[in-house]
Amino acid sequence: INWNIAFHLFLSGSFTYYLLKYHCIGRFGATIGGIIYTFSAPQIMHIYAGHKIAMASMPWTPLMILFLERFMKEGEGKYGIFLSFTVATQLLAGYPQYLFYSLIMVSFQCVVSLIWLRMDGADWNKIWTKGLAFAGFIFLGLALVAVQILPTAEMTKYSTRENLSYEWVSIFSFPPENLLTLLIPDFFGDMLKVPYWGKNYLWEMTAYVGIMPLLLAGIAVFYVRSRAVSFFAGLAIVSIILAM
């Protein structure tokens, strides 16, 4: 179990590193970015909770971003195929919620990329072709793991979660007040010296990534004019809204 956790943390850092390198970030900056993602609270806190399958799902998200971006920019079908296999791998990690979040994310990324292609003068035929190809790659990824999806869907009929109400599952929405954990990770307690007194569970409701990463992100938003910064800033806003 320990090796499994360490391996997937290593994958998180490595995939983030290669994503940042693709965006022309230097080796040092890409390394820092990989460390930030690897040791952010949403990953590390799940070790305590024993959510090994959640940690096994997280590394594949930056890899999806990378493959989709390379397909959109370079047009090589192999990156779409790599995206399909990444989708399949994330589902096989055993935590389908994270794949659901990732598919929302890459769909947002696809729409933004198509808008930029149109702004750069691409004709509508190219736009439609790339959009349909994206949908096809996602379908292929899900088809690759149909052997897992179909029996699981059948088994949910006998699960205690089959009849859960929306009101029950929505109580795990991210509380707005917990955005304080971006700056003060133990504001609601740390479960060691101070019992957690916030909503739900600390490992699900803390957003801490470090003070310096927030400062660096702010500097990028205000001083770096690039599409990558605009995309990730927009993705951050969309993610926070959906989480709440």
KEKE-3310 file (N, C-alpha, C; in steps of 0.2 Angstrom, whole numbers, plus 5000, padded with zeros to 4 digits):
npx = (5004:5010:5020:5012:5005:5016:5020:5010:5009:5022:5019:5009:5017:5026:5019:5013:5024:5029:5018:5019:5032:5028:5022:5032:5038:5052:5064:5066:5055:5045:5047:5044:5031:5026:5029:5021:5008:5008:5010:4999:4985:4973:4978:4987:4981:4972:4979:4979:4965:4965:4961:4965:4961:4957:4968:4975:4968:4970:4983:4981:4974:4982:4988:4979:4975:4987:4988:4976:4978:4990:4984:4975:4983:4993:4987:4990:4984:4988:4990:4977:4973:4981:4975:4963:4967:4971:4960:4953:4962:4961:4948:4949:4956:4947:4939:4926:4920:4931:4934:4923:4924:4935:4932:4922:4931:4941:4932:4928:4940:4942:4931:4936:4948:4944:4937:4948:4955:4946:4947:4960:4958:4955:4945:4927:4925:4937:4935:4924:4928:4938:4931:4922:4931:4937:4926:4924:4937:4935:4924:4930:4939:4930:4924:4934:4935:4923:4920:4922:4913:4900:4896:4897:4888:4876:4878:4875:4862:4860:4866:4868:4869:4861:4849:4850:4847:4847:4848:4855:4867:4872:4876:4889:4895:4907:4910:4908:4915:4926:4935:4944:4954:4963:4972:4974:4977:4974:4963:4950:4954:4965:4964:4974:4980:4970:4953:4944:4932:4924:4913:4908:4921:4939:4949:4942:4938:4948:4958:4971:4986:4997:5005:5015:5013:5000:5003:5012:5003:4994:5003:5006:4993:4991:5002:5006:5003:4995:4988:4987:4988:4976:4967:4969:4966:4953:4948:4951:4941:4929:4930:4930:4917:4909:4913:4907)
npy = (4994:5006:5008:5009:5021:5030:5028:5033:5046:5050:5049:5059:5071:5069:5069:5082:5089:5087:5092:5106:5108:5107:5119:5127:5131:5132:5120:5121:5128:5120:5108:5113:5116:5103:5098:5106:5102:5088:5088:5095:5099:5092:5080:5074:5074:5063:5052:5050:5047:5035:5034:5026:5024:5036:5043:5036:5040:5054:5057:5056:5067:5079:5073:5071:5084:5087:5078:5081:5095:5094:5086:5096:5106:5101:5091:5078:5061:5052:5057:5059:5046:5042:5050:5043:5031:5036:5041:5029:5023:5031:5028:5015:5016:5016:5026:5033:5046:5055:5054:5059:5072:5075:5074:5084:5094:5092:5094:5107:5112:5108:5115:5129:5128:5126:5137:5146:5141:5145:5159:5160:5159:5146:5136:5131:5118:5112:5115:5108:5095:5092:5094:5083:5073:5073:5070:5057:5051:5051:5043:5031:5029:5026:5015:5006:5002:4996:4983:4985:4995:4991:4980:4986:4996:4988:4982:4992:4993:4985:4991:5001:5014:5017:5023:5035:5052:5068:5078:5072:5069:5081:5087:5086:5096:5109:5120:5137:5145:5137:5140:5148:5139:5139:5149:5147:5132:5124:5131:5126:5116:5103:5089:5083:5092:5100:5096:5093:5105:5109:5108:5092:5082:5084:5080:5081:5094:5103:5115:5119:5123:5129:5145:5152:5146:5152:5165:5165:5161:5172:5182:5177:5178:5192:5197:5190:5188:5176:5163:5150:5154:5161:5151:5142:5150:5153:5139:5137:5145:5140:5128:5130:5136:5124:5115:5121)
npz = (5000:5004:4995:4983:4986:4986:4973:4965:4969:4964:4950:4949:4951:4941:4929:4929:4928:4915:4908:4911:4906:4892:4891:4889:4901:4912:4918:4932:4936:4931:4939:4952:4950:4949:4961:4969:4965:4968:4982:4987:4998:4994:4989:4998:5010:5008:5011:5024:5026:5020:5007:4995:4981:4977:4977:4967:4956:4954:4947:4933:4928:4925:4914:4905:4901:4895:4884:4876:4873:4865:4855:4850:4846:4838:4830:4828:4828:4837:4849:4853:4854:4865:4874:4875:4881:4893:4899:4901:4910:4921:4925:4928:4940:4950:4956:4951:4952:4950:4937:4931:4935:4928:4915:4913:4914:4903:4893:4894:4891:4878:4872:4874:4867:4854:4851:4851:4840:4830:4831:4827:4814:4808:4798:4798:4795:4800:4813:4817:4814:4823:4835:4835:4834:4847:4855:4850:4854:4868:4869:4865:4875:4886:4880:4880:4894:4896:4900:4914:4917:4913:4921:4934:4933:4933:4945:4954:4957:4967:4977:4992:4989:4978:4980:4985:4989:4981:4990:5000:4995:4991:5002:5003:4996:4993:5006:5006:5016:5019:5010:5017:5020:5010:5014:5027:5033:5044:5050:5053:5062:5065:5067:5075:5086:5087:5087:5072:5067:5057:5042:5037:5032:5035:5026:5014:5013:5013:5005:5004:4996:4998:5002:4994:4981:4978:4978:4967:4957:4957:4952:4939:4933:4933:4927:4916:4900:4892:4883:4890:4903:4905:4902:4912:4923:4921:4922:4935:4942:4937:4942:4956:4957:4953:4963:4974)
capx = (5000:5014:5023:5007:5004:5022:5021:5005:5012:5027:5016:5006:5022:5030:5014:5012:5031:5029:5013:5022:5037:5025:5020:5038:5041:5059:5065:5065:5048:5041:5048:5041:5024:5025:5029:5015:5002:5009:5009:4993:4981:4968:4981:4991:4976:4968:4983:4976:4959:4965:4957:4970:4959:4956:4975:4977:4965:4972:4989:4979:4971:4986:4990:4973:4976:4993:4987:4971:4981:4994:4980:4972:4988:4998:4983:4991:4979:4991:4988:4970:4973:4984:4970:4958:4969:4972:4953:4952:4966:4958:4942:4951:4958:4941:4935:4923:4919:4936:4934:4917:4926:4940:4928:4920:4937:4943:4926:4929:4947:4940:4928:4940:4953:4940:4936:4954:4956:4942:4950:4966:4957:4953:4938:4922:4926:4942:4933:4919:4932:4942:4926:4919:4937:4937:4920:4926:4942:4932:4920:4934:4941:4925:4923:4940:4933:4916:4920:4921:4908:4893:4894:4897:4881:4871:4878:4873:4855:4860:4870:4865:4869:4857:4843:4852:4843:4851:4849:4860:4874:4874:4879:4897:4897:4912:4907:4912:4919:4932:4940:4949:4959:4968:4977:4976:4975:4971:4958:4945:4956:4970:4963:4979:4980:4963:4948:4941:4925:4921:4908:4910:4928:4944:4952:4938:4936:4953:4960:4977:4991:5003:5005:5019:5009:4995:5006:5014:4997:4992:5008:5004:4986:4991:5007:5008:4998:4996:4982:4988:4986:4969:4963:4969:4963:4946:4947:4950:4935:4924:4931:4927:4909:4906:4914:4902)
capy = (5000:5012:5009:5011:5028:5034:5028:5038:5053:5051:5050:5066:5076:5068:5071:5089:5092:5087:5097:5112:5109:5108:5126:5131:5132:5129:5114:5122:5130:5114:5104:5117:5115:5096:5097:5109:5097:5082:5088:5099:5095:5087:5073:5072:5072:5057:5047:5049:5045:5029:5034:5025:5024:5043:5045:5033:5043:5060:5058:5056:5073:5083:5070:5072:5090:5087:5075:5085:5101:5092:5085:5102:5111:5098:5088:5071:5057:5047:5060:5058:5039:5042:5053:5038:5027:5040:5041:5022:5021:5034:5025:5008:5017:5014:5031:5036:5053:5059:5054:5063:5079:5076:5074:5091:5099:5092:5097:5114:5114:5107:5121:5134:5127:5126:5145:5149:5139:5149:5165:5160:5158:5140:5135:5128:5111:5109:5115:5102:5088:5092:5093:5076:5068:5073:5066:5050:5049:5050:5037:5026:5028:5023:5008:5002:4999:4994:4977:4987:5000:4988:4976:4990:4999:4983:4980:4998:4991:4981:4995:5006:5021:5017:5027:5041:5058:5073:5082:5069:5069:5088:5090:5086:5102:5113:5125:5143:5147:5133:5144:5150:5134:5141:5153:5144:5125:5121:5135:5122:5111:5098:5082:5081:5096:5103:5092:5096:5107:5112:5103:5085:5079:5088:5078:5082:5101:5108:5117:5121:5121:5133:5152:5154:5145:5156:5171:5164:5161:5179:5185:5175:5181:5199:5200:5185:5187:5170:5159:5145:5157:5163:5145:5139:5154:5151:5133:5137:5149:5136:5122:5132:5136:5118:5112:5124)
capz = (5000:5004:4988:4979:4987:4984:4965:4962:4970:4959:4944:4949:4950:4934:4923:4930:4926:4908:4906:4912:4901:4886:4890:4889:4908:4913:4922:4939:4937:4930:4945:4957:4949:4950:4969:4972:4964:4972:4990:4989:5003:4991:4988:5004:5016:5007:5014:5031:5025:5017:5000:4990:4975:4975:4975:4961:4951:4953:4943:4926:4926:4921:4908:4900:4899:4890:4877:4873:4871:4860:4849:4847:4843:4833:4826:4827:4831:4842:4856:4855:4857:4872:4879:4877:4886:4900:4902:4903:4916:4927:4927:4931:4947:4955:4959:4945:4952:4948:4930:4930:4935:4923:4908:4913:4913:4896:4889:4895:4888:4871:4869:4873:4861:4847:4850:4849:4833:4826:4832:4823:4806:4806:4795:4802:4794:4805:4820:4818:4814:4830:4840:4834:4836:4854:4857:4848:4859:4875:4869:4864:4882:4890:4878:4882:4900:4896:4904:4920:4918:4913:4927:4939:4933:4935:4953:4958:4958:4974:4982:4997:4986:4973:4981:4989:4987:4979:4996:5004:4991:4990:5008:5003:4992:4996:5010:5005:5022:5019:5006:5021:5021:5005:5017:5034:5032:5051:5053:5056:5066:5061:5070:5080:5092:5088:5083:5066:5069:5051:5039:5034:5034:5034:5020:5008:5013:5014:4998:5004:4991:5000:5001:4989:4975:4977:4976:4960:4952:4956:4948:4933:4931:4932:4923:4911:4895:4888:4883:4895:4910:4904:4902:4919:4928:4920:4924:4943:4943:4935:4947:4963:4957:4953:4970:4979)
cpx = (5004:5017:5018:5005:5010:5022:5016:5007:5017:5024:5013:5011:5025:5025:5013:5019:5031:5023:5016:5028:5034:5023:5026:5041:5048:5059:5063:5058:5043:5041:5044:5033:5022:5025:5023:5009:5002:5008:5004:4989:4976:4971:4983:4986:4972:4973:4980:4970:4959:4962:4962:4968:4958:4963:4977:4973:4968:4978:4987:4976:4976:4988:4985:4974:4981:4991:4981:4974:4986:4990:4977:4977:4992:4994:4985:4987:4982:4990:4981:4969:4976:4979:4964:4960:4970:4965:4951:4956:4963:4952:4944:4954:4953:4938:4932:4921:4924:4936:4928:4920:4931:4937:4925:4926:4940:4938:4927:4935:4946:4937:4932:4945:4950:4939:4942:4956:4952:4945:4956:4965:4955:4946:4933:4923:4931:4939:4928:4923:4935:4937:4924:4925:4937:4932:4922:4931:4939:4928:4924:4937:4936:4924:4928:4939:4926:4915:4920:4915:4901:4891:4893:4890:4876:4872:4875:4865:4854:4864:4866:4865:4865:4851:4844:4849:4849:4853:4854:4867:4877:4877:4887:4899:4902:4909:4911:4917:4926:4937:4946:4955:4965:4974:4979:4973:4972:4966:4953:4947:4961:4969:4969:4979:4973:4958:4945:4933:4921:4916:4911:4917:4934:4948:4948:4936:4941:4956:4967:4982:4998:5002:5009:5016:5004:4998:5009:5009:4995:4996:5007:4998:4987:4996:5009:5002:4998:4989:4982:4986:4979:4965:4963:4966:4955:4944:4946:4944:4929:4924:4928:4920:4906:4907:4909:4895)
cpy = (5006:5013:5011:5019:5032:5034:5033:5045:5055:5053:5057:5071:5075:5071:5079:5092:5092:5091:5104:5113:5110:5115:5130:5134:5129:5123:5115:5124:5124:5109:5107:5115:5107:5094:5100:5104:5091:5082:5093:5095:5090:5080:5070:5070:5066:5051:5045:5045:5037:5028:5033:5025:5031:5045:5042:5036:5050:5062:5059:5062:5077:5080:5071:5079:5091:5084:5078:5091:5099:5090:5091:5106:5107:5093:5080:5066:5053:5050:5059:5050:5038:5045:5048:5033:5030:5040:5034:5020:5025:5031:5018:5009:5016:5019:5035:5043:5057:5059:5059:5071:5080:5077:5081:5096:5099:5094:5104:5116:5113:5113:5127:5134:5128:5134:5148:5147:5144:5156:5166:5159:5151:5140:5131:5120:5108:5110:5109:5095:5087:5090:5086:5071:5068:5069:5058:5047:5047:5044:5031:5024:5024:5016:5003:4998:4998:4988:4979:4991:4996:4984:4980:4994:4994:4982:4986:4997:4988:4985:5000:5013:5022:5022:5033:5047:5063:5078:5079:5070:5076:5091:5090:5092:5106:5119:5132:5146:5143:5135:5147:5146:5135:5145:5150:5137:5122:5126:5132:5116:5106:5091:5079:5085:5099:5099:5096:5098:5110:5107:5097:5083:5083:5087:5080:5090:5106:5109:5119:5119:5125:5140:5154:5152:5149:5163:5171:5164:5168:5183:5184:5178:5188:5201:5195:5185:5181:5166:5153:5148:5159:5156:5142:5143:5153:5144:5133:5140:5144:5130:5124:5133:5129:5114:5115:5122)
cpz = (5000:4998:4983:4979:4984:4976:4962:4963:4965:4952:4944:4948:4943:4928:4923:4927:4918:4905:4906:4907:4894:4885:4891:4896:4909:4917:4929:4940:4936:4936:4951:4956:4950:4958:4972:4971:4968:4979:4992:4994:5000:4990:4994:5009:5015:5009:5020:5031:5023:5010:4995:4983:4972:4973:4969:4955:4949:4948:4936:4924:4922:4914:4903:4897:4893:4884:4873:4870:4865:4853:4846:4843:4837:4828:4824:4831:4836:4849:4858:4857:4864:4877:4880:4882:4893:4903:4905:4910:4922:4930:4931:4938:4952:4958:4953:4945:4949:4940:4927:4930:4930:4916:4908:4911:4906:4891:4888:4891:4880:4868:4868:4868:4855:4846:4848:4842:4828:4826:4827:4816:4804:4803:4799:4801:4799:4812:4822:4818:4820:4835:4840:4836:4843:4857:4856:4853:4866:4875:4868:4871:4886:4887:4880:4889:4901:4900:4912:4922:4918:4919:4933:4939:4935:4943:4957:4960:4965:4979:4986:4994:4980:4974:4985:4985:4985:4985:5000:5001:4991:4996:5008:4998:4996:5000:5008:5010:5022:5014:5010:5022:5015:5008:5024:5034:5038:5054:5056:5060:5062:5063:5074:5086:5093:5084:5077:5068:5063:5048:5036:5036:5031:5027:5014:5008:5015:5007:4998:4999:4993:4998:4995:4982:4973:4975:4969:4955:4951:4952:4941:4930:4929:4927:4917:4906:4891:4888:4888:4902:4910:4905:4909:4924:4927:4923:4932:4945:4942:4940:4954:4963:4957:4960:4975:4977)
residu = (ILE:ASN:TRP:ASN:ILE:ALA:PHE:HIS:LEU:PHE:LEU:SER:GLY:SER:PHE:THR:TYR:TYR:LEU:LEU:LYS:TYR:HIS:CYS:ILE:GLY:ARG:PHE:GLY:ALA:THR:ILE:GLY:GLY:ILE:ILE:TYR:THR:PHE:SER:ALA:PRO:GLN:ILE:MET:HIS:ILE:TYR:ALA:GLY:HIS:LYS:ILE:ALA:MET:ALA:SER:MET:PRO:TRP:THR:PRO:LEU:MET:ILE:LEU:PHE:LEU:GLU:ARG:PHE:MET:LYS:GLU:GLY:GLU:GLY:LYS:TYR:GLY:ILE:PHE:LEU:SER:PHE:THR:VAL:ALA:THR:GLN:LEU:LEU:ALA:GLY:TYR:PRO:GLN:TYR:LEU:PHE:TYR:SER:LEU:ILE:MET:VAL:SER:PHE:GLN:CYS:VAL:VAL:SER:LEU:ILE:TRP:LEU:ARG:MET:ASP:GLY:ALA:ASP:TRP:ASN:LYS:ILE:TRP:THR:LYS:GLY:LEU:ALA:PHE:ALA:GLY:PHE:ILE:PHE:LEU:GLY:LEU:ALA:LEU:VAL:ALA:VAL:GLN:ILE:LEU:PRO:THR:ALA:GLU:MET:THR:LYS:TYR:SER:THR:ARG:GLU:ASN:LEU:SER:TYR:GLU:TRP:VAL:SER:ILE:PHE:SER:PHE:PRO:PRO:GLU:ASN:LEU:LEU:THR:LEU:LEU:ILE:PRO:ASP:PHE:PHE:GLY:ASP:MET:LEU:LYS:VAL:PRO:TYR:TRP:GLY:LYS:ASN:TYR:LEU:TRP:GLU:MET:THR:ALA:TYR:VAL:GLY:ILE:MET:PRO:LEU:LEU:LEU:ALA:GLY:ILE:ALA:VAL:PHE:TYR:VAL:ARG:SER:ARG:ALA:VAL:SER:PHE:PHE:ALA:GLY:LEU:ALA:ILE:VAL:SER:ILE:ILE:LEU:ALA:MET)
# end
